[in-house]
Every structure is written in C-alpha cells, then in structure tokens.
Amino acid sequence: MRILVTGGAGFIGSALVRHLVKNVGAEVLNVDKLTYAGNLASLKEIEGASNYQFLQADICDLQKMSEAMTSFKPDRIMHLAAESHVDRSISGAADFVQTNVMGTFSLLEAARHYWNDLSPARKEAFRFLHVSTDEVYGSLGDEGLFEEVTPYDPSSPYSASKAASDHLAIAWHRTYGLPVVVSNCSNNYGPYHFPEKLIPLIILNAMDGKPLPVYGEGVNIRDWLYVEDHARALDLIASRGRLGEKYNVGGRNERKNIDVVKRICSLMDELRPKATPHADLITYVTDRPGHDARYAIDATKLETELGWKAEENFDSGIERTVRWYLDNEWWWQPLREGVYSGERLGVLKKG
Ligand code: NAD
C-alpha cells in the first residue's frame, strides 16, 4: 500500500505517519510545506526507514501535487495539511483560506486527474481521505451530540475554512466520482502537540511557574481524543469507509477546559512538586470571540460500521502526555525559543 500523506510533519499527521510506517508497514510519502507548525523532529523515530519519504511542498501548488502523485503513484491520499490554530485564524484569516480552501481544491484537482489515468483495478481501489474537524458543526448547548447529519454552522475563520474544504471534497465525489471519504474529529491531545495549544501550553507554563491562561470562566467543553486513537481511526476510515460518506471521530471524553487545566495541575503537583500548588497559577483571560460553548461527538457510525473504539481514556492519556512533555524537552524547547513566543496570550507578555 502506497500512501501520500499531506501535513505529515504536524501534530496529527506525524502520529499518522509514524503509525503507517511502523505499525502498518505502508510506503509513505509525506508532503508538507513545513510552516511554523511543521516539525520533522516529530518524525525522528522513523528517520531513515526504507518505507518513508519526505517532500517539502505547498499543497496549493497544483503542478507539484500532480508531479508528486504521478511519480510516487499512491493507492491512497490522506489529506491533513492545514492551518489549524483557531486563535491565529482570528488574527489573520488569509493563510487559512489559502491553504484550507485553495490548497484542498488544488489537491482534489491533482488527485482527480491522477485517478482518471489509473488502470481500472487501481482506480477502483483508490481512496482520498479528507481529514477535518468537529468544529464545522458549530456549538452545542448542554444536551446532544454532533452526528454526521448535523448541519454545518462554523463560528471561526478556521472552522469556516475547514467547512468549505469538506464541501469541496464531497462535491468532488458527487460531481467527478473521485473516491472521497471525510472524517470529522474532536480535539486531539498527546505527544508532539505544538506548544501554543491548550494542553502543552498549560504543562509547559506550569513547569516554568508562569500564569496558566484560561479563556473566560473555563466552562467551555471539549471532547478529547488521544492522538494515536485518531491515527488508527484515520487508517480504518481510509481503508474501509464508504465512499462519499462522513465519519465522526471522538473519544466520549467531554471535559470543561478548567477541569483539564486542574487535572494537569494536580499531575504536576505529583511529578514536579513545588512550594505552592500549580493551580495557584491559573489566570482567567478575556474570552475568545465566537468561542463555541460545547463540542461532543457521536462516534457510533465509526464504532459500529468499522469496529473502531478509543483505547486511551482521558485520565491515563493526560498522564502519559504530561510525562512525555517532562521527558522530551529536546522536542519542545527549540519551538518555545523560536517561532512561538507566546504572542497568543497578552497575559504571558504582561505576566
Ligand atoms: P498542525 O497545525 O499541527 O499541522 C499542520 C501541518 O500542515 C503542518 O505540518 C504544516 O507544515 C502543514 N501545512 C500547513 N500548510 C501547508 C501547505 N500549504 N502545504 C503543505 N503543508 C502545509 O495540525 P494538526 O493539529 O495536526 O491537524 C491536522 C489536520 O487535522 C488538520 O486538517 C486539522 O484541521 C484536522 N484536525 C485537527 C484536530 C486537532 O485537535 N488538532 C482535530 C480534528 C481535526
């Protein structure tokens, strides 16, 4: 099986590439532009593997994407490359529209022409998986879950650009017959998560005795999934998902943001004790505009049709994650010192 992965140097993409190269034994071509979020250090453990190749390229470059496909000859494309950070989309939406919408368009067009020229047997077996987010559905009230049929209602420039790309992917199936499947996943966490995202930010700030910024009153609810569970789900959906269908992915792990932060604080109290409890560092900051109240995924379709189940529960997964950050300063320290300077949170600069 030859798999072209886009965005394989990012958080989820690198977990997927490690899984495909080490556990599945697939031949993988990782196509990534290496933006601030792309980091080849996340792929250190498969560096030099004979079934892994890397190509630095922009998915918006249709010609390069076509060349990559005709020379690598993938049986499957798994598309994860995206601008992914909601706060960055609020302060500068242009890159999100460019990569998430136009980039997905270029990739779909390149894939359509490549697929059209395949032999009938390879054409039949080919799959294009478009990887997306539950944020396309907007916000839930206290009750209910996102289902595959929930209408799209995105709130942020990020989720709006992902919603647009989902529609393009499904349209390329309905109009041109391209064998597309779409996945919509809840919030991921785990090792190699860029330090500006909530969970690593809290761990690293707690380690440094810096303020632990929490938006609003911390009552927003997210449904957390360990990143390796997501990687397994993506492989299953790409292999056996029904064409033209969407599959929701989620771990049934709803948590209020403040409870996630407090759980990290108590783990840090155990693993890196200091004179005062880490929770004393919690600092409430002005809420994000358009901040969705609650996300929660109904993953029944994926569980019953494809037999997937999340293996990591939140309590053990968050402990594994905290321990990973404590043990892997070599990975996150250069990111903290370099591109990422905490610009997202005024409180860090003031504090
Ligand atoms: P990430 O920001 O960590 O990684 C994105 C990767 O895409 C980076 O390696 C970056 O260099 C690359 N990239 C960006 N623009 C590119 C371009 N124009 N051409 C080629 N490569 C480019 O993102 P992530 O958190 O790993 O998310 C991966 C995918 O999963 C995204 O499509 C995202 O929408 C989706 N998703 C993320 C989550 C989550 O919790 N992080 C949840 C559900 C779905």
Residues whose N, C-alpha, C, O or C-beta is under 5 A from the ligand:
A	BS01	NAD	G7 A9 G10 F11 I12 G13 V31 D32 K33 L34 T35 A37 G38 N39 A57 D58 I59 C60 L80 A81 A82 E83 S84 T99 G103 V131 S132 T133 C185 S186 N187 N188
